[in-house]
Amino acid sequence: MKKLKLFKTLFLFLILAGLLTACAYDSKNSHAYLPDAKTENALVYIEQCGACHAVPHPQRLSAAAWKDLVVVMDARREERDHEPLTEAQRNKLMAYLAEHAR
């Protein structure tokens, strides 16, 4: 009986801790790990790439590799019926990635 009470108490504690953590999570600052995360170019990167998956750190690849990958991602956007990047979006996204790539 004591084990059951201990289990219930621990379970409730974990639920409460999870709720408090979720409430403390600041979605506006969720990309703080990215360089210059609040710039216009970064926001385009976060919005467009983050629409389908977690946003990788730009230093993960070289600028040339990012250029190739964006072409591949454009095809995936089309497959998933997402709007294509506008020329302005593409320029901002590529400028951000080139500036912060490996």
N, C-alpha and C positions, 0 to 999 in steps of 0.2 A: 504494500500500500504506500509506503514511504517513497519507493522508487517511482511509482506512478505520479505522486504529487510533485516530486522533484522534476520528473520529465515534463509535466504540465507547466511548472514554473519556468523551466529552461526554455520550453517552446514559446511561451508567452513573451519572455524576455527577448528571444531572437526575433519574434514578429515585431515587437515594439522597436527594437534597435533598427530593424530594416525600414520601418516606417519613418523613423526619425532621420535616418540617413537619406531616404528618398526625398524628404521634405527639405533637407539641407542642400540637396544637389542643385546647383545653379546652372541651368541649361544655357544661359547666356554666356557662361564662361567655360562651357564644356570643351572648347577647342583651344584652351589656354596653352596647350603643349605645342601649338603651331607657332612658328615665328611670325611676328607682325599680324597676329590673328584678327585684329580689329580694323585692318586696312580694307579698302574697297576690293582690292584684288583678292585678298584672302577670303573675304565674305562670299565672293563669286565662287571661289574654289570650294568652300564649305557647303554652300547652298547647292551647287550643281553636282558635285561629286558625292556629297553626303546624302543626296536624295535616294541613292540606291545602296550605299554601303558605308562603312566606317571610313573616315577621311584619313588616309595615310600621311605620315610626315613627309614633307617634300624632299628631305634629304635621303629618303629611301632609294631614290633613283637619280641618275644624271639627267641633265636638261634634255639631252638627245633621247634618252629612254622615255622620259615623260612625253615628249613630242609624239613618239611612236605609240605610246599607251593611250594617249588622248584620241588618236585615230581609232584604235580598237574600241575604246569606250563609247565613241560616237556611234559606232555600229551597234553596240549593245543598247544604247539609248533608243535607237530606231527600232530595234527588235522588241523593245518593251513599250513602244508607243509614247516615249517621252519626246517632248519638243526638242529639236536640234538646238545646239548652242548658237546664239547669235554671233556675229562677227565680233561685236564688242565684248561679249562674255568670253569668247575664245581668246581674244587678245589679253584680257585681264587675267584669265586663268593661266595662260601660258607665261605671261610676264611674272606672275607670282611664282610659278614653278621654276622658271629659269633663274630667278633671283635667289631662290632658297634651295635649289637642287644641290646634290653632292658635288 
